[in-house]
Amino acid sequence: MSENTRSDAQREAFRFPCEQREYVKTVGELLVIILSEILIELGFEVIVPPQNATGVDLRIFVGNRLIAVAEVLNWSIGSRLTDIRKNNIIRNLNDYNCNKLFIHTVPLSNLDGFTESEIYLLQIGFQVLPEPYYNFFLTKRQVERRTVDSNSTRSNIRAKILDYINNYLYAHKYFKFLIA
């Protein structure tokens, strides 16, 4: 291993609180888990496919009727949504004939195409991290738009989900069909 490669590997080790692959897996799963728990508390049934599966992150049911699907990104500030990733998300959501949500944590550019595909954009406002990861970034003073997984964080996310349900889901043509 050359000196340049070794220093690149060393730099990478200090960029994340653990190996990058583990960090991405853990952080990626966390918000999906939080959202599914909140939706279940609100009376919905939720299916969370395995993280490595292609397709949507959440399938949301009332009884046996699929009422919504969601793609979820638990990203940090400065993350960029590439055209390839954006198109894959839109394609995954458009595989379903129900309410479609793209839930993301921080402001993203390159969001054109979502609303044209009748995909609702729900911005949480911050990346949610497990406490050890949050503390790692806290020591580096890198916590802008990051928060620790806590009761207050979950309460904040719950309020955003309830706002979506009350203002968009109940008014949506697919939900009206279900309750008619």
N, C-alpha and C positions, 0 to 999 in steps of 0.2 A: 504494500500500500504506500503510495507516495505521500510526501508531506502535505501537499495540497488536498489530497483525498482525505487524509486523516484529519486535517483541520476542518474540512467541510463536515465530516461525521461528528466531530466534537462540537462544532457550532450547532448542528442539528439537535444534539442531545440537550443543549441548553435552551433551545427554542420552545420546547414543550416540557411539561412536568413529568413525562414518561416517554416511551417510544412513540413516535408519531402515529403509527398504525393503531396502537391501543388508545391513544388520545382521541383520534378521529372516531373510532368505534364507540367509545364510552360517551363522548359528548354528543355524537349523532343519535345514539339511542336514548339519551336522557330526556330530551324534550318530547320525543315521541311517547315515551313512558308517562311523562307528566300529563301530556294532553289526553292520552287514553284513560288515565286514572280520573281526570277531571270529567271527561265525557261520560264515563261509567257512573260516577257520582251523580251526574245530572240525569241519569236514567236511560242513557243510550247503551246499545251493545256495540262493542268495538273489536275489530280484528286488526291485529298488528302482524303483518307478514314478517318473516325473518329478515333482518337487516340486509343480508346479502342477496335477497330475492329482487328481481326486477319488478317494477310496478310501483304502485302507490304505497305510502307509509302507513296510512290509516284508512280503514273502511268502516263507516259509521252506519249503524242500523237502528231502526225503530221496529221492534218485533223482528220479522224475517225480511223486512224491506230495506234495501240499501238506500239511504237518503243522502249520503255525502261521502266523498273520498278526499284525502288530503296528502299532499307532499309537504315535508317538513325539513327546513334547513336551520340548524342551530349553529350559525356561523358567527364569527367575531367581526368587529368593525374592520374595514379595509378589505374584506372578502369581496371577490368579484364573481359575478354570475356570467359564465361564458355562454356564447351562443349555443354550443353543443349541449351543455347542461340544461339551459333554458328550454331548448327544443325537446329534449328528452322528458323534462318535467311536464311540459304542455302535452306531449304525446301520451304520456302515462295517464294523465288526468282525463284526456279526451277519449280514452278507452271506455269511459263510463258515461252513462246517461243519467246523471244525478247532479246534485250540487257538487261543485269542485272548488277546493281551497288550496291555495299555495300559502303556507304559513312559514314566515321567515323571521329571523330575530332582529336583524339590523337593517338599516336602509341599504337598498341595493339599486344599482342602475341596471339598465338593460331589461326592464320589465315589460317592454312592449310585446304585445301578442297575448298576454294573459287575459286582459279584460275583453279583447276581441274574441277570445275562445270561451267567454262566460265563466272565467275562473276568478273567484274572489281572492283578493290579496289581503292577508291578515299579518300585519307586522307586530311582533311581540314588543320590540323596542330594545331588547338586550339579549345577549347570549347567556344561557343558563349553564352553570358549571357545578360539578361536585365540589364540595368544600376544599379538598386537598388541591385541586386544580386552581380554584379561585385563589386560594392562599398563595400558590406559586406565582400567579400573575400579580397579586397584590404586592408581594415583595419586590417585583420588578416595576411596580407602578404602571401596570398595563391593565387596568380594570375599567377603562372607559367602555361603556355599554356592555359590561359584563356584570353578572350578579351570581351569587351563590344560590344553589337549590335550597329553599327554605319555605316555611309556611307562608311568609309574606310574599315571596316570589310566586308561589303557586296561587295565592289569592289574587294577585295581580293578573296572572294569566287566566285564571277562572273568570274574572270580570271581563276580560277581552273576549273570551269564548261566549259568555252569556250575552254580551253586546252583539256579537255576530248572530247568535241564535235568534235573539229578539228582533233585531233590525233587518236581517237578511234571510235567514233560514225559514222562519215562519212565513215570510212574504213570498218566498220563491215558489214558482209554479210546481215544482216536483213535490214540495212539502204539502202544498194545498191539495194536490192529488191524493196524497196519503191519508189526509185527515177528512177528506170529503166522503 
